[in-house]
Amino acid sequence: RVFALERWVDDTFFPRFYAPVFWGIPANRERAIALFKETTRMSSLESYLLPRVAGVMMRDLIARAQSDLYRLAATLDEFESRLGGGPFLGELGQASLADVSAFAAMSVVTDADFEGAERLRERPAIQDWMARVRPLTSPGTRLFR
């Protein structure tokens, strides 16, 4: 059951959430590239070329991500369905790797206030789930026993 949840997060949730939010929304794409440039040591030439080369190399991914934005609400609906009565994905009583993985993608959007964060904030079930998972991802926390 846990393995099936992790496969769903990896194979379905990430492509339908992460790619559309980060690569399908132009402002987020530009911001992600800017953050990468700020946190990575690059020469001025590399810094100049990065957005241009990334745009060309990722043209198909970006086009697909932009067309997948229409499915974002359905993806979040499915996430809530898999959360069920909770407290964690699959209605499990303890967090799994699926919870931590999905939380990582969602928390980047909400914590850095990327465009699309409001779509997560307007869903109480997701907000409650994030509040339960957040303390489990703090440094020094032993998640799995």
N, C-alpha and C positions, 0 to 999 in steps of 0.2 A: 504493500500500500504506500509506504513512504517512497519507495523507488519510483512508483508510478507518478507520485506527486512531483518528484524531482525531475522526472522526464518531461512532465507537462510544463513545468517552469522553464526548463532549458529549451525544449523544442517548440513550445507554443507561446508561452507568456512573453519571454524575452523578445522573440522576433516581432510580436504584435504590440508590445509596449515600448521597449527600449528604442528600437530602430525608428518607429514613427515619431516618438517624442524628441529624440536627440537629432536625428538626421532629417526628419520630415518637416520640422518647423525651422524655417531659415534662421530666426533669431537664436534658437538653441544651438544650431549647427555652428554658427559664427562664434557664439560664446564658448562652446566646447573646444573649438580650435584655439581660441584666444587663451583659455585656461591651460590647455596643453602647452602652448608656446610659453606661457608664464612660468610653468613648473618644470620645463625641460630645457636643458642647456643646449642651445643651437647657435650656429653662426648666423650672421645677418642674412647670408644667402639662403640658408635653410629656412630661416624664419620667413623670408620673403616667398620662397617657393612652396612652403607647406600648404597654405590654403588653395593655391592654384593647382598643385599636383593632386592634393587630396580630392578636390572637386572633380577633376577629370577621372581619377582612378575610381572614385566612388559614385560616378554618375548613375549607374544602374541601381545601386543600393538606395541612393537619395530619391530617385524617381519612384521606386517601389515603396519606400518609407512614406513619401508624400501621398501616394495613393492609398496606403494602409491607414492613414489617420482617421478615415471614416469608420474603421472597425474598433477604434480605441474604446468607445463606450461599451461595446459588446465584449471586449476583452476584459474590462473591469467588471462587467456583470458576471462573466464566467469566473473571474477570480473570487468574487463575493460568493458565488455558488459553491465553489470548492472550499471556501472558508466555512460555509454552512453556519452552524451554531457555535463554531470555534471551540476553544479559544484560538486554535492554530489551524493551518491548512489541513484539509482532510478531517476536520473536526477532532483532531488529535489533542490530547491533553498536554503534550510537550512539543516544543518547537522542533522542527526538523531542518535539514539542510535546505529544503524547498522554501521554508519560511525565511531563512537567513538570506538566501539568494534573491528572492523576490523583494525582500526588504531593502537590500543594497541598491537595487535599481530604483525603487520608489523613493527612498530617502534622499538620493542624490537630487531628484527632481524637486522634492518639497523643501529640503534643507537649503539648497542653493537657489530656490525660488525660480526655477526654470519655467518657461511658458508651458502650461499643461498641469502645473501643480494644483491649480484650482479644481481640476477634474478629480484629483485624489482627495482634496480637502472637502469637497462637497459630498463625500461618501462616508457616513459615520461608521459603518462596519469596517472599512479599510483604515480609518483613523484610529479606531479602537484597537484593531489588530496591530497597527504600527506602534502604538503605545505599549502593547504587550511585548513586542519583539525588540524594540529599541534597547531596553536595559540588558537584554541578552547578548547584544553585540558590542557592549562596552569592553574596552581593553581589560584583560585580566579576568573576564567572566568565563567560567567553565560551563559551556553550553551542553555538551554531550557527556553523559556519565556512563 
